[in-house]
């Protein structure tokens, strides 16, 4: 067994006392396969909903007579609700009955989807999208916490996480294709179809998900209401400010004001939490090096989303592809991600998360670099094919390994919080990186392909920095393993 395999596997392996022993699944789970299907379906809905609206936006604008500024809120409202409630949703998943939270979130998602599909004006549609985002902010960490609690053996847990994360990543990419197909009939189907699926998943959750929350139910504490209000308000201000940066620039008061408010609210939140006997977010969780590094490295999701953004514009504006054609351009990568994520999870079990994450990030970065160097100089289909193969495999490895690093070692009473932190970092990080990419893109808007090159080089630079950060995880685990040997 190699040095890396020995050190990273032992460093990653969760404490048996924290994970409930060596059972493959939690004792209360009657049908593990059905439970895995339910949590994967819930996560798929959340992931896909981020992407499906894109191809439908032109139809929505024409039918509802929306201005471009109002139209962007059809997308931004979902991101705002999702990103700002993930921390609260994650913590509630550790304190309350996860089954009730999951079913309730799915039903809110369905009702909001129906309301949005029936909308005949801007306000109703935007509010519906906001409520869908809020519901996703609860269901995403709850679904992850249910999975972590059910699959307690390391190998079984990683295999389940591989499936779960494969479905998530496929949802992000497949949403572009599904949105294009449904919008070809009517944009309202983009909202009605997820509503029907959410109701079916909620009904299955009644059977598949065990009631109660085990140790969390026994140790339930009074919620820190002030802390909840502060962290949610701060997250809303932060996500809002970042989302506006792409449209008006970083120096606009519409960006600076919310970001200053976010900093103030989160600073007060830290003071309140330090003095509270039962804080909403115990800060001890931030002493975990793997969790902190994984939450920083998940900025790679922002590079991935930014890459899709730049290429979607290139395909439609420069090559005159239809929205459906542009969506189908990402289908190969989505299929490879879905096919290889489980193998990435197996590799994490064997070698540890950081070698797998680093290799995945490096593979992704090569694909980005290929586009930055070759766009406009060679066949688009050739670069597309190479990047989709590299990107599909690389994203599966990196995203799976980082997620396992962030949540795999969480105690039973922190599973929801660890998942909420990771998801919040991915959404907020995506907003920050996308705003930076958009700034570079806009600055070169009058230079033809120069704008796309600027965006792609920004993506490549971010990806390179994250790859180097992930590589420090390998060095940290090697040092941790060698130190006891040196002292012996």
Secondary structure, DSSP 8 states (H G I E B T S, - for coil): --HHHHHHHHHHS--HHHHTSS-SS-TT-S-HHHHHHHHHHHHHHHHHHHHHHHHHHHHHHHHHT--HHHHHHHHHHHHHHHHHHHHHHHHHHHHS-HHHHHHHHHHHHHHHHHHHHT--SHHHHHHHHHHHHHHHHHHHHHHHHHHHHH--SHHHHHHHHHHHHHHHHHHHHHHHHHHHHHHTT-TTHHHHHHHHHHHHHHHHHHHHS-SS-THHHHT-----HHHHHHHHHHHHHHHHHHHHHHHH-TTSHHHHHHHHHHHHHHHHHHHHHHH-TT-SS-GGGGG-HHHHHHHHHTTHHHHHHHHHHHHHHIIIIIS---HHHHHHTTHHHHHHHHHHHHHHHHHHHHH-HHHHHHHHHHHHHHHHHHHHHHTTTS-HHHHHHHHHHHHHHHHHHHHHHHHHHHHTT--GGGHHHHHHHHHHHHHHHHHHHHHHHHHHHHHTTTSTHHHHHHHHHHHHHHHHHHHHHHHHHHHHHHHHHHHHHHH-
